[in-house]
Amino acid sequence: MNNPTPLLSIEKLSFALNFGIINKFLSIGMPVFISYFGAAVVMVFLNTRISQSDLIGSTQWLAAYGIVSRINIFLILPLIAISHASQTIIAHNYGAKNFLRVKNAAITGAFMASSYLAVMTLCLQVFPRQIITVFSPQESVLANSETIIGTMFMLLPLAGVSAICIAFFQATGRAKKAMLLSSAQIYVFLLPAMIFISAKFELSALWYAFPLTHVLSALLAISLVWTHLHRLIPQSLGSMEEKA
């Protein structure tokens, strides 16, 4: 009896790495890595700065910042979902060369992300004590957490604009611009602002670096996206006229 011919033939070349494709994957995912790594650097800096300060009750300030960091994680998760959804829609329409829909998807995504963060900011500003009590009932920690939340999340809705703009450049294959926005947000705006404020002012003023960063990052992101869209829209109108 003859042996059956194998239906599947596997060669060594099938397992060869395509570094061109790998580089594309890495470049698209790099902005997210930069953001997460930068967030870790910010946390290390703040924890070190607070622990080394001469401020009375630095332990309570550390506990307060830990609570606010956990709240921030809960806020970011839905924002990531909105960003990924917007990125997918933008990518599909960009591939179809429907640049008007790309523009509308980017605007809608920025509006949804900012609206979500605006609602969360309102809840944090109106009910900070009720939310913080879930983590710690200690009065000194509650007071410090309220101070941090009142300042740190002051202009949080602008972070939604920056997130969607980064997703926009990832969706359109502009990895360098996405990395530029991710890097500038933390390494150009936030960390230098924190270092400057911590050197010139009291620890309680350190949290103003966050709303300042939100403003600068949003302005940079909007300017880059608007310039890019301004070049794409005429191409979309021209293709629509040709089809007509």
C-alpha positions as CSV (number, residue, x, y, z in Angstrom):
1,M,0.0,0.0,0.0
2,N,1.4,3.4,-1.1
3,N,1.9,6.1,1.5
4,P,-0.5,9.0,0.9
5,T,1.0,12.2,-0.4
6,P,1.2,14.8,2.3
7,L,-1.2,17.7,1.8
8,L,0.9,20.2,3.7
9,S,4.5,21.0,2.8
10,I,6.4,23.1,5.2
11,E,9.7,24.6,4.2
12,K,12.3,26.4,6.3
13,L,11.9,29.6,4.3
14,S,8.3,29.8,5.5
15,F,9.7,30.6,9.0
16,A,12.0,33.4,7.8
17,L,11.5,36.7,9.3
18,N,10.4,39.6,7.1
19,F,12.1,42.5,8.8
20,G,10.4,45.0,6.6
21,I,7.0,44.0,8.0
22,I,8.4,43.7,11.5
23,N,9.7,47.3,11.3
24,K,6.2,48.5,10.2
25,F,4.6,46.7,13.2
26,L,7.1,48.2,15.6
27,S,6.8,51.7,14.2
28,I,3.0,51.7,14.5
29,G,3.1,50.3,18.0
30,M,6.0,52.5,19.2
31,P,3.9,55.6,20.1
32,V,1.9,53.4,22.6
33,F,5.1,52.1,24.1
34,I,6.5,55.6,24.4
35,S,3.4,56.7,26.2
36,Y,3.4,53.9,28.6
37,F,7.1,54.1,29.3
38,G,6.8,57.9,29.7
39,A,4.0,57.4,32.2
40,A,6.2,55.1,34.2
41,V,9.0,57.7,34.2
42,V,6.5,60.4,35.4
43,M,5.4,58.1,38.2
44,V,9.0,57.5,39.3
45,F,9.8,61.2,39.2
46,L,6.7,62.2,41.2
47,N,7.2,59.4,43.8
48,T,10.9,60.4,44.2
49,R,10.1,64.1,44.3
50,I,7.4,63.7,47.0
51,S,9.4,61.3,49.1
52,Q,12.5,63.6,49.1
53,S,10.5,66.8,49.8
54,D,10.5,68.6,53.2
55,L,6.7,68.9,53.0
56,I,5.0,67.8,56.2
57,G,3.0,64.6,55.7
58,S,4.8,63.5,52.6
59,T,3.6,59.9,53.3
60,Q,0.0,61.1,52.9
61,W,0.9,62.9,49.7
62,L,2.4,59.7,48.3
63,A,-0.8,57.8,49.3
64,A,-2.9,60.5,47.7
65,Y,-0.9,60.3,44.4
66,G,-1.2,56.6,44.4
67,I,-5.0,56.9,44.7
68,V,-5.2,59.4,41.9
69,S,-3.0,57.2,39.7
70,R,-5.4,54.4,40.1
71,I,-8.3,56.7,39.2
72,N,-6.4,57.8,36.2
73,I,-6.0,54.2,35.0
74,F,-9.8,53.7,35.2
75,L,-10.2,56.9,33.1
76,I,-7.7,55.8,30.5
77,L,-9.1,52.4,29.7
78,P,-12.4,53.7,28.0
79,L,-10.3,56.4,26.3
80,I,-8.1,53.6,24.8
81,A,-11.2,51.9,23.5
82,I,-12.4,55.1,21.8
83,S,-9.0,55.7,20.3
84,H,-8.7,52.2,18.9
85,A,-12.2,52.3,17.5
86,S,-11.5,55.7,15.8
87,Q,-8.2,54.4,14.5
88,T,-9.9,51.4,12.8
89,I,-12.5,53.6,11.2
90,I,-10.0,56.2,10.0
91,A,-7.7,53.4,8.6
92,H,-10.4,51.8,6.6
93,N,-11.5,55.1,5.0
94,Y,-8.0,56.2,4.5
95,G,-7.3,53.0,2.6
96,A,-10.4,53.6,0.5
97,K,-9.1,57.2,-0.2
98,N,-12.3,58.7,1.3
99,F,-10.5,61.5,3.0
100,L,-13.7,63.5,3.8
101,R,-14.9,60.6,5.8
102,V,-11.4,60.3,7.4
103,K,-11.8,64.0,8.5
104,N,-15.3,63.3,9.9
105,A,-14.1,60.2,11.7
106,A,-11.2,62.1,13.3
107,I,-13.5,65.0,14.4
108,T,-16.2,62.6,15.7
109,G,-13.6,60.5,17.6
110,A,-12.1,63.7,19.2
111,F,-15.5,64.8,20.1
112,M,-16.5,61.5,21.7
113,A,-13.2,61.2,23.6
114,S,-13.3,64.8,24.9
115,S,-17.0,64.4,25.8
116,Y,-16.3,61.2,27.8
117,L,-13.4,62.9,29.6
118,A,-15.5,66.0,30.3
119,V,-18.1,63.9,32.0
120,M,-15.5,62.1,34.1
121,T,-13.8,65.4,34.9
122,L,-17.2,66.8,36.1
123,C,-17.7,63.8,38.3
124,L,-14.3,64.1,39.8
125,Q,-14.6,67.8,40.4
126,V,-18.1,67.6,41.9
127,F,-17.8,64.3,43.9
128,P,-14.1,63.9,44.6
129,R,-14.5,62.9,48.3
130,Q,-17.0,60.2,47.5
131,I,-14.8,58.7,44.9
132,I,-11.6,58.9,47.0
133,T,-13.3,57.3,50.0
134,V,-13.5,54.1,48.1
135,F,-9.7,53.8,48.3
136,S,-9.0,55.5,51.7
137,P,-11.1,57.1,54.4
138,Q,-8.1,58.9,56.0
139,E,-8.9,62.6,56.2
140,S,-5.4,63.8,55.4
141,V,-5.2,61.5,52.3
142,L,-8.7,62.7,51.3
143,A,-7.7,66.3,51.4
144,N,-4.4,65.8,49.5
145,S,-6.2,63.7,46.9
146,E,-8.8,66.4,46.4
147,T,-6.0,68.9,45.8
148,I,-4.3,66.8,43.2
149,I,-7.6,65.9,41.4
150,G,-8.7,69.5,41.3
151,T,-5.5,70.6,39.6
152,M,-4.3,67.5,37.7
153,F,-7.6,66.8,35.9
154,M,-8.5,70.5,35.3
155,L,-8.2,70.3,31.5
156,L,-8.4,66.6,31.1
157,P,-10.8,66.7,28.1
158,L,-8.0,68.1,26.0
159,A,-6.2,64.7,26.4
160,G,-9.0,63.2,24.3
161,V,-8.0,65.4,21.4
162,S,-4.3,64.4,21.7
163,A,-5.2,60.7,21.9
164,I,-7.3,60.8,18.7
165,C,-4.7,62.7,16.9
166,I,-2.1,60.1,17.7
167,A,-4.5,57.4,16.6
168,F,-5.1,59.4,13.4
169,F,-1.4,59.3,12.4
170,Q,-1.1,55.6,13.4
171,A,-4.2,54.8,11.2
172,T,-2.7,56.8,8.2
173,G,0.7,55.2,8.4
174,R,2.4,58.3,9.7
175,A,4.3,56.6,12.5
176,K,6.9,59.3,12.9
177,K,4.3,62.0,13.6
178,A,2.5,59.7,16.0
179,M,5.8,59.1,17.8
180,L,6.5,62.9,17.7
181,L,3.2,63.6,19.5
182,S,3.7,60.8,22.0
183,S,7.2,61.9,22.8
184,A,6.5,65.6,22.9
185,Q,3.6,65.1,25.3
186,I,5.8,63.5,28.0
187,Y,9.4,64.3,27.3
188,V,9.1,67.8,25.9
189,F,6.1,69.2,27.8
190,L,5.3,67.2,31.0
191,L,8.6,66.2,32.4
192,P,10.4,69.6,31.8
193,A,7.4,71.4,33.2
194,M,7.5,69.2,36.3
195,I,11.2,69.7,36.8
196,F,10.9,73.5,36.4
197,I,7.9,73.8,38.7
198,S,9.4,71.5,41.4
199,A,12.6,73.6,41.4
200,K,10.8,77.0,41.6
201,F,7.6,76.4,43.5
202,E,6.1,74.4,46.3
203,L,5.1,70.7,45.8
204,S,1.4,71.6,45.7
205,A,2.1,73.6,42.4
206,L,3.6,70.5,40.8
207,W,0.3,69.3,39.6
208,Y,-0.2,72.3,37.3
209,A,2.2,70.7,34.9
210,F,-0.5,68.3,33.8
211,P,-3.1,70.9,32.5
212,L,-0.3,72.9,31.0
213,T,0.8,69.7,29.1
214,H,-2.8,69.0,28.0
215,V,-3.0,72.5,26.4
216,L,0.4,72.3,24.6
217,S,-0.1,68.8,23.4
218,A,-3.6,69.5,22.1
219,L,-2.3,72.6,20.2
220,L,0.6,70.6,18.6
221,A,-1.7,67.7,17.7
222,I,-4.4,69.8,16.2
223,S,-1.9,71.8,14.1
224,L,-0.3,68.7,12.7
225,V,-3.5,66.9,11.9
226,W,-5.1,70.0,10.4
227,T,-2.1,70.5,8.1
228,H,-2.2,66.9,7.0
229,L,-6.0,67.0,6.4
230,H,-5.7,70.2,4.5
231,R,-3.5,68.3,2.0
232,L,-5.8,65.3,1.8
233,I,-9.2,66.9,1.3
234,P,-8.4,68.4,-2.2
235,Q,-7.3,64.9,-3.3
236,S,-10.6,63.4,-2.1
237,L,-12.6,66.1,-3.8
238,G,-10.7,65.5,-7.0
239,S,-11.3,61.7,-7.0
240,M,-15.0,62.3,-6.3
241,E,-15.2,64.6,-9.3
242,E,-13.5,62.0,-11.5
243,K,-16.0,59.3,-10.5
244,A,-18.9,61.7,-11.2
